Amino acid sequence: MRNIKEYEVFKKSHKLVLEIYKITKNFPKEELYGLISQLRRSAYSIPMNLSEGGTRQGEKEFSQFVNIALGSCEEMRYQLLLSKDLGYIDLERFEELDNKAEIVKKMLSKLYLKVSSRKQ
């Protein structure tokens, strides 16, 4: 079994979740069940899928969870763009978070390639 909490991509994605929770506290209350909920869900889905996948025995299963985390990362990036365009976050904060998300995406992509090449 993998100790996923030691993976750098897990640590970075967890920090990103904390930042997403912090910024969404300032979103309009009418977004509570809309964009706030969706943005938080896609953000925490990244480390959550890494955690669940890390308990799986085979590389094939683990790679599927990494791939799902990749999809959640891109979903979150769109939601950040939408948040910027709606005026909920400013351009500077958007770029900062999007850059962090891009780093996580690249790390997930590398992990996926590494794991999927070892599939049984």
C-alpha positions, 0 to 999 in steps of 0.5 A, a space after each residue: 500500500 502507498 503512503 499517499 500523504 508523502 507524495 508531493 502532489 498530494 501535499 500540493 493539492 491539499 494546500 490548494 483545497 485549503 486555499 479554495 475553501 478560503 476564497 469561496 468564503 467570500 463568494 456571494 451566498 446565492 452561490 452556496 449550492 452552486 459554484 461554491 459547492 462545485 469548486 470545493 468538490 472538484 478541489 477536494 476530489 483531487 487529493 481524495 481520489 489520490 487517497 482512495 487510489 493509494 489503497 488499491 493494490 494494482 497499478 491499473 486501479 491506482 492509475 484510474 484514480 489518478 486519472 479521475 484526479 486529473 479530470 477534477 483538476 481541470 474541472 476546478 480550473 474552469 470553475 476558477 476561470 468562471 469565478 474570475 469572469 463573474 467577479 468573485 476573484 480578481 485576476 491576480 488571485 485567479 492567476 495565482 490559483 490557476 498556476 498552482 493548479 497547473 503545477 498539480 496537473 503536471 504532477 498528476 500527469 507524470 504520476 499517471 504516465 509512471 503508474 500506467 506504464 507499470 500496469 499489469 
